[in-house]
Structures are given as C-alpha cells and as structure tokens.
C-alpha cells in the first residue's frame, strides 16, 4: 500500500520562498490564469497547519463529515453530470471483478478528524463534471485522486478539490480511474489508459462544457501525481488502440500539477529517475509540491524537477521543511469547510507565511479573488 494512504493530522510546517515566475509560450493572460491556479495550491496548503492545530471547540462548531465518507460505495454528488469513459469494456479489463466498495465506510481512517472515502474495486472508470457556479475562466483541470493504485481518495483528493477549483472559476473533471493494481505505468497501463482517454474526451466536449480546449491541465495527488507526470510525457501515442473520435484529440495537458508524487524516483536504484517518464522541451509547464520529510520520498519531486529543468520545461518546485505524509489535502478540507479559529503563536506563524504567498497571488496578471487563506483575518 502506498504510504500516502496512511494519513494523519497535519503538524507545524514552514514554507520556502516562492520561486521565480515560470517562463513559457503563454500570453500574459493565460500565464496569469495558470500561475494563479498553481500558486494558490500553496496558499491552500498553508491552511492545513492552522486548522489541524486549532484548539478543540464545541462539537457544533466542527464541520460535519461528508455523507459520502460513510457510504458503502461512492456516487457523484447530486446535480453533477457523470459518464463512463469507455463505450464498452475498458482495454485489458478483467472479467467478473467484485463491486466497488468504500473500504473506509466504518470511518476508521480519518484526515484532520474526519473520515474520507477509500474507493476500491473500480472496474468502470468515469468522469464527473464540476462547473463553476459563478464566472468561468474557461480553464479546466482533470483531477486524479491518489491511493497507491489500490484505492481512490475520492472526496479528500477529488470532490473537495473540485469544489475549491470551481470557487476560483476553473471547471473540474474528476476521473475515477481503475484500481487496484492499475499502475504505475509501465507496470500496468490501465490508469494511464484512463487518463489519456479522459483528456481526449474533455477536448471533444470542450465547447459543450464551456471549456477552452487549449487550457486543460491535470492535477494529481500521490499515485495520481505520477499519473499527472505520465500523461504529461506520454501523449504522442495512446497506450491502447483508438476507439472513436475522442482518441483523435490530443491527450497532452496544457499544464500539470504534481502534488506529493510517488514512483518518479526509484528508491531501489538510489533514487534514479524512473525511465518511463522522460521530459522533453514539449512537456507542459509543471508545478510540484511536497514536504521534505514525506515518507514517500521527496526525491520523487527533486528528481522530476531536475529532469524538467534539464529539458528546459517551465517548472516550479515548492518544498515544505516539515509536513511529512500529513501535507496533503486536509488543506483543501480546511478551505472548503471553513477554517476553525486558531489562536496564539501557531496562527500567527501560518498567517505570516500565508501573507507571503497571498502577496504572490496578488501579483498575478489577471484579476483574481483572494485565496481562502490569504483572505483570512487573525
């Protein structure tokens, strides 16, 4: 099991200075949109420490657990369009698989004090569309939840992330890809097949879904972060036989977000770069985030960043000194459900770091609403 599936409460962590602006072949407006999306991840990340360390308050002030977390399976939230990505049986699928199941329906595993969905036995991959309720930027992100290619954290690294993306005007397409044992590529091609197919489908439906087909990125966590890197570098050919017109559309992302990735550096080979992922000058601009003390080694981020740098790919690497396996989308939970009132030095520390990141967001080329953390008042 991927160590990232063993989640615990967030602890105190510091933030490094935000690195210099990415360069690339984007207009100032397009670049501003992308940079807003990427750097906002850092601002949201700062929320984890504030919220998880907040003094306990009355039960009534704590956000309620998601009903999905206690469900025996997972279903798209009401009002959201969902569809299977394959017209029939997925390529290479095994027959007579057991039904999907939320392996954490009893709530034993929790993040920041609340249970989360651990969806297993996914044999019918789907996409679920999350559209902004307010003004849309035209940008879209395909989200890949993590789970070590054994389960999918469908709410923690899926629906809650999509809700936040919608709040900044970005359309979200949540991919429920096949598990277990569906990756990493080339150990198994199943998850990458699902990711490539999804990118083609999103571009095919771009006009219908109100999306700019040239502003579609990917956003992955843990095993899903490896999937973001894989589809960002393996796009010249499908790893399955083309089926229909969707497979004629490009499956290359326009930008890539890689959050606490695994599998990019091979521990058994002294953290050599995974030869399956070979960036070139055509690899899309990439944002990487991880904690230095992450038990799923930070070398995954470092090695991939250096490969991108050597290929002259616009890239940003953001490392936190501490955070470990706890630096993950509890941050999104705190932003989505509302921050608890933290006090004392803990709040002051995180608010100071958040202001530094908030000032970076304020320098974006496009007008933007403040991040949930930058806007928070002590």
N, C-alpha and C positions, 0 to 999 in steps of 0.2 A: 504494500500500500504506500502511496506517495506520502511522505512526511507532511506535506501541506494539508493533508486531510485531518491531521491531529491538531486541532485548533484550540487556542486558549485565549484568555483575556489579554488585551493589549497592555503594554508596560510603557514606561517613560522612554522616549527616544528623541534624538536630536536630528536636525535637518542640515544637510550640506548646502552651501550657496548654490543657487540655481545657475546652471551652466549657460554659456553664451547661446544666443539665438541660433536656431538651425538655419542653414542656407539651403537653397534648392530652387527648383524650377516652378515656383508658385508665385502667383501675383501677390502683392501685399495683402489684399483682402482674403485670398484663400489661405495664405500663410497665417494670418491673424486668427482665422477660424480654427485651423488645425492646432496652432500653438495654444490657443485658449483651451481647447479640449484636453491637450496633453498636460499642460502645466496645472490645470485645475485638478488633475488626479492627485498631485502633490498636496494641494491645499485641502482636498477632502481627506487625504491620508493623515494629515495632522489632527483631524478630529478624533481619531481612534484613541489617542492617549488621553485627551480631555474627557471623553465620555466614559471610557472604561475605568478611569481613576476617580470619577466623581464620587463624592460621599453618598452613601446609601440614603435614599429618601423614602417616602411612603410608597406603598405598593401602587397607589393610584397614580403616582407621577411617573412610573416606569412604563415605557412603550409596551403595548401588548404584543405577544408573539403572533407571527403570521399564521393564519389558519392552515396555510399550505404546509407548514412545518410539522403539524400533527396528522396530516392526511396520509393514508397508506400508499398513495402514489402522488403524482403531480399533474396538474392541469393548467393550461394558460389562464391568466386572470380574466374575469368576465369583461367582455367588450373589446377584446383584442383578437384580431384575425390570426389564424394559425393554419398551416398547411404542411402536409408531408412533402419532403424534398425530392423523393424518388417516385416516379409514376407506378412502379411495381416493387418487386423485391430489390432491396439495395444490392449492389455488386458484392459478390462473395459472402452474402449473408448465410448464417447457419439456420437451418430449419428447426422448428419446434423449441424455440427458446422460451424460458419462463417469462411470465408477465412482468411489466415494470413494477418496481416497488420502491417506496421511500424507506431506506434502511435505517433511518433515524426517526421513524414515526413515534417512537416512545419518548423522544426528546432527550435521550441520554447525552448526546454530544451537543454542546452549546457554544455559541460565539457571543462574547460580551453579555452573557447572562440569558441568552435566548436560543432555543433550538433552531436548527436550519435543516433544509431538505438535503438528503443524500440519495439522489435518484440512481437506482441500479437497474440492470437488465433492460437497457434501452436498445431495442431492435428496429424501431420505426422512427428514424430521425425526422424532426420537424423544425420549422421556423415559426416564431411568433413575432408579430409586428407591434412595436410600441411607437406611436406617433406623438409628437409634442402637442399639448393642448393649446399652447399659445403660438407665437410666431415661430416658424421653422426656418432654420438657416439653410436648408437644402442638403446639409451633410447627413451622412448615415454611418452607423457603426454596427458591424456584426460582432456580437459578444459570444465568446467561448468560455463557459464556466470551467473551473478546474475540478480535480478529483482523482488525479493519478491514473487516468484512463480506466478507472474501476467504477467510479460513481460520478455524478454531476452535482455540484453545489448550486442548484437551480435558482434559489432565491438569493442567497448570500453573494454569489458571484454572477447572478443573472438578472432576475426581475428587479432587484433593488438598484442595481447598476443602471438598468434601462430607465427606471423612474428618474434617477438623477440626470442621465443624459437628456431625457425629454425636458427636464427643467431648464436646460441651457439651450433648448431649441434643436437638439440633434435627434433624428429618427434612429431608433434602435431595432435591430433584428436579432432576436435571441435564438441561437442554434442549440437544439437538443440533439447532440451527436451521439453516435453509438458507443456504448460501453456494456460490459467490460472488455478489456484486452483489445482496444481499438487503436492503440498507439504505444509508444511514439513511432512515427514513420522513420525508417522502413520496417521496423519490427512488425507493424501492422499498418495497412494503408487505409483502414476503414474511416478513422476520424478525419484524415486529410481528404479522402474522397468526399465526405460530407461537407467539409469546409469549402473545397473547390466548387462543388455543386451549388452550394448556397451563394457564393459570390456571383456565379453566373445567373442564378435566379433573381438576386437582388437587382442586378443590372437590367435583366429582362423586364422586371416590373417597376423600374425606376420612375417612369412617367406616371404610372398608376398610383404609386405610393408617395409621390411628391418628393422624389429624391434626385439630386444631381448625380448622374452616373459617373462623373469624374471626381466625386468627393465621397467615396465609400471606403471606410477604413475597417480595421479589425482590432479587437480589444480582448485580450485573453489573460487568464489567471492560471499560474502554476502549469499543469499539463495543458490547459487552454492557451497559456502564453507560448509554450512550444508550438502549439498549433498556429498561433499568430505568426511566429517566425517561419514555420514551414510553408504556409500558404503565401508568405511574402517573398519566398525564394524559389518555391517550386510551383510555377504558374505557366511556364512555357508549354507544358504538356499536361493533360489530365492524367491522373493515375487510375483511370477507369475508361472504358470505351464510351464514347459520346452517345447520348441517347436522343436528344432533341435540340431545339434551337437555343435553349438556355446554355448548353455546353459549347455553343459557338461564341458566346460572350466572354470577354476576358475575366479570368478569376484572380487577377492581380489586384491587391488592395492599393489604394492611393496613399495610405499611411497605416502605420502599425503601432499598437500599444502593447507592450510586453511587461506584465506585472508578476514579480517573483517567479521567474521561469524555472523549469527543470529540464533535464535532458540535453541542454545545449553544450555542456562541458562533461566529458566522460571521466568520472572520478577514478575508475579502474585504470585509466590511462593517464594519470597525473593531470587530470583536467584538460586534456587535449580537446580541441574543438570537435564537435560532432560532425563527421564528414558529410552527413546527409544535408546539412544546412550550410550552403556556400554563398554568402552575399556577393553581389556584383554591383557595379555602378547603377544598375537598374532596380535594385532593391528599394522599396519605398522608404521615405523618411520614417524613422523609428524612435519611439520613446520607451525607455526601460526604467523600471523602478524595483528596488529590492532592499532589504536590510542586510547589513554586513554579517550579522550573526545568525542569519537564516540557516536552519539545519539542512535545508535543501540548498546547497552551497551557493554563495554569492558569486563564485567563479562562473556560474551559468550566465550571469549578466555581464561580468567583466569580459569573458572570452567572446561573447557575442558582440559586445560593443566594440572591442578591438577589431574584430572581423569586419564590422560595418565601417569603422574608421579607415581601415586599410583599403577597403573598396570605395572610399570617398562617398559614402552614403551619409546624408544629413541625419544625425542621431544625437539624442540627449540621454545621458545616464544620470539617474538620481539615486544616491545611496543614503540610507539612514544608518547611523552608527549602531543603533540598537533597535530591536523590534522583533527579530527572530521570526518564528512561524506565526507570530501574533500580528505582524504588519500585513494586514490583508483587509478585506472589505468590511470588517467591523467599522472601518472608517465610513464606508458608504451607509451602513446602518445608522450611524450617528447622524449623518447628514439627512438621511431620508426621514427618520423618525423624530428628529429634533434633538438638540444637544441637551443633556442634563446640565444643571447648574453646578459647574466645578468651582472650587474656591481655592484661595491661598496660592502658594508658590507654583503648584502644578499648573493651574490655569494660566498664571502669568507667563510661565515658560512657554507653553504651547501657543498662547495668544501672540507672544513676541515673534515666534517662528512663523505663525500664520500670517502676521502682518507683512513679513518679508516676502512671503510667497504672494500674498494679496497685491503687493505693490507691483510684482512682476505681471500679474494678470491685468492690472490696471493699465499697463503699458502696451497691451495688445493693439494691433492695428484696427480692429473692429470694435465698435461699442459693444459692451458686454455687461451682463448683470453680475454683481459681485458673487464670489463663491460663498457657499454656506458658512465657511469658517472665517474668511476674511471679513464677512459682514457681521460676525458675532461680536457683541459688546460684552466686556467684562462686567 
